[in-house]
Amino acid sequence: MMQNQKALWRRAHKNERGQVLIGLTLWLTILFGVTALVVDMGFIYVYQSELDASTQAAALAGAYAMSQLNATTDSTTAVVTSYSGVSGNKNNALNLRTVAMMTGYPQFKCLSTVTSVFGVQCYGPSGSNAIVVKQHVVVPLFFMPLFGGKTAVLSSTATAAMKGSQAAPYNVAIVLDSTQSMRNTDSDSNCHDTRMSCALAGVRTLLGNLAPCSQTLSNCGSVTGGNVANSVDRVSLFTFPPVASDRVANDYNCSGNSPNIVNYAWPFPGGSTYQIVNFSSDYRTSDTAASLSSSSNLVAAVGGKGGCSPMQAIGGVGTYYAQAIYTAQASLAAEKVLFPQAQNVMIILGDGDMNATGAHMPGASPTSGTYPSVKQQCHQAITAAQAAAAAGTRVYSIAYGAGTSGCATDTAPTITACQTMQQMASSSAYFFSDYTATGGSTSCTSAAQPVTGLNQIFQVISGDLSQVKLIPNGTT
């Protein structure tokens, strides 16, 4: 009996050996499958990361290209392709050899959020301010083919705005008309004050948005000569007509006294200046500070210091832009030597009409029409602004109540005050017009920048003084 039981036990135990083999095979299959999934998912993660990086690079490059002078959909698309992951281009990774741009992309968008948050109007190709890029790629799998999955299809989308991120440093020269006409009242609802007060309020808006120092600093630190140690955006204020150097401080020292106006003369007399305040970065105590610094001469000059009279509009010698523009550009060039990484910017504000007489332009030619001359004054201003642009300066012009007449000194060809301001801008995207101001013409508008009101205009310019920025997909 005992022998029979032992025999039965041995036979049962012998039969279990096959069950272990089956179990082992099953577990090895599961283990191999999990390993294959993990390995292939790791490769997919790497592939997706590379595809995302190339898509974002293409979107950023496209956003920059579309903001440039004379950009078109074709030229921008070519730049997008050049920085994409498509074979033969800059971001075609070794692991991704079959990347393709999705049909219908890139897409040019006019996003209201980009306008409202960053102040960027839709002046890019096809009336856009952002671009959407979408790529896809089919990638091979290494182990999953054993389970029926040979490839994986990956896609990536990136959206970039033309502007919005903190930019490299700027040297900003603001050239303000302070002639007699700037004392007149602008009854437009956007300001309803003297034209000079309205203009200075716009400049304060700009100063509230520029970066005095790095956004990583809680405080810009000590100030020397109007500048902090690690300045980012430096701003200088110029005006015309010129003033006597020994009285220029009256435009910001709260004395209540007036500066002395001098003639537009050649050679320019010593002891005279167009520059009211040197390049300064002390206009706010930090990049996050909400208010302007009352200890800044620049802030005082533009009316940001309580109880202190700002820069005054005195006039008396007519209006002539060219010499002030050449002077501002020379100062920008000198500042560029000190801060070579900075982009030079000039903002010119006025009504565009010029009427200085020979009595107030000693040394100027009465007949030649080329700088310096009593004739063709509006064309001389355009030439001066275009020379600044040719030297690398970005020139914005703001037509403040400009008309579709004026420029009586200019003949053959004739030109209007509005056309003068348009042609001074280094790009159509850099021309603005507050045509609702008293004396302005509704025919003097900017197709690329439809905003009006000086505060809004300076808000848009401050947004434009930034760089391309990735934004969430689906932004409206």
Buried (B, 14 or more C-beta within 10 A) or exposed (E): EEEEEEEEEEEEEEEEEEEEEEEEEEEEEEEEBEEBBEBBEEBBEBBBEBBBBBBBBBBBBBBBBBBBEEBEBEBBBEBBBBBBBBEEBBBBBEEBEBBEBBEEBBBBBBBEBBBEBBBBBBBBBEEBBBBBBBBBBEBEBEBBEEBEEEEBEBEBBBBBBBBBBBBEBBBBBBBBBBBBBBBBEBEBEBBEBBBBBBBBBBBBBBBBBBBBBBEEBEEBBEBEEBBBEBBBBBBBBBBBBBBBBEBBBBBBBBEEEEBBBBBBBBEBBEEBBBBBBBBBBBBBBBBEBEEBBEEBBBBBBBBBBEEBBBBBBBBEBBBBBBBBBBBBBEBBBEBBEEBEEBBBBBBBBBBBBBBBEEEBBEEBBEEEBEBBBBBBBBBBBBBBBBBBBEEEBBBBBBBBBBBBEBBEBBEEEEBBBBBBBBBBBBBBBBBBBBBBBBBBBEEBBBEBBEBBBBBBBBBBBBBBBBBBBBBEEEBE
